[in-house]
Amino acid sequence: MGGAPEGGRRVRGGVLTADPAGQRPFRVHVDPADDGAEVVNAVGDRVRTEFYRRIGLDDLLRPAVA
């Protein structure tokens, strides 16, 4: 895991690094069994996003500077 791949991203210990704050992905999927967990997590993320928008909490879906 020497140099950073294209885009400046690097994975160390299952954590994606080297991206500026606010540009990092919400979740990184590691699915060695290839059992479809990535698809299930994507559906859960979509359902959560729709729910937050419906109840008026869509501001929680974006990073905020404190």
C-alpha positions in Angstrom: 0.0 0.0 0.0 2.7 2.4 -1.0 1.6 5.2 -3.2 -1.9 6.6 -3.5 -3.9 5.3 -6.5 -5.5 7.6 -9.0 -7.6 10.3 -7.3 -5.4 10.5 -4.3 -7.3 7.8 -2.4 -5.6 5.2 -0.2 -7.0 2.4 1.9 -5.2 1.6 5.1 -6.7 -0.8 7.6 -10.1 -0.7 5.9 -10.2 3.2 6.1 -10.2 5.4 3.1 -7.8 8.3 3.5 -6.1 11.2 1.7 -9.4 12.8 0.5 -10.2 16.3 1.9 -13.0 16.5 4.4 -16.4 16.8 2.8 -15.2 14.7 -0.2 -14.8 11.4 1.6 -17.4 8.7 0.8 -20.0 8.1 3.6 -19.2 4.4 3.6 -16.5 2.1 2.1 -17.6 -1.4 1.4 -15.3 -4.3 1.9 -17.1 -7.5 0.8 -14.6 -10.4 0.6 -17.3 -13.0 0.4 -19.1 -11.1 -2.4 -22.4 -11.9 -0.8 -24.2 -8.7 -1.9 -23.7 -6.6 1.2 -22.8 -3.6 -0.9 -26.2 -3.7 -2.6 -28.0 -4.1 0.7 -26.1 -1.2 2.2 -26.9 1.0 -0.8 -30.6 0.2 -0.5 -30.5 1.1 3.2 -28.7 4.3 2.5 -31.3 5.3 -0.1 -34.2 4.5 2.3 -32.6 6.5 5.0 -32.0 9.4 2.7 -35.6 9.4 1.6 -36.8 9.2 5.2 -34.7 12.1 6.3 -36.0 14.2 3.5 -39.6 13.3 4.3 -39.3 14.3 7.9 -37.4 17.5 7.1 -33.9 16.5 8.4 -32.2 16.4 5.0 -29.6 18.9 6.4 -28.1 15.9 8.2 -27.2 14.3 4.8 -24.4 16.8 4.1 -21.3 17.5 6.1 -21.4 20.7 8.0 -18.6 22.9 9.3 -18.8 23.5 13.0 
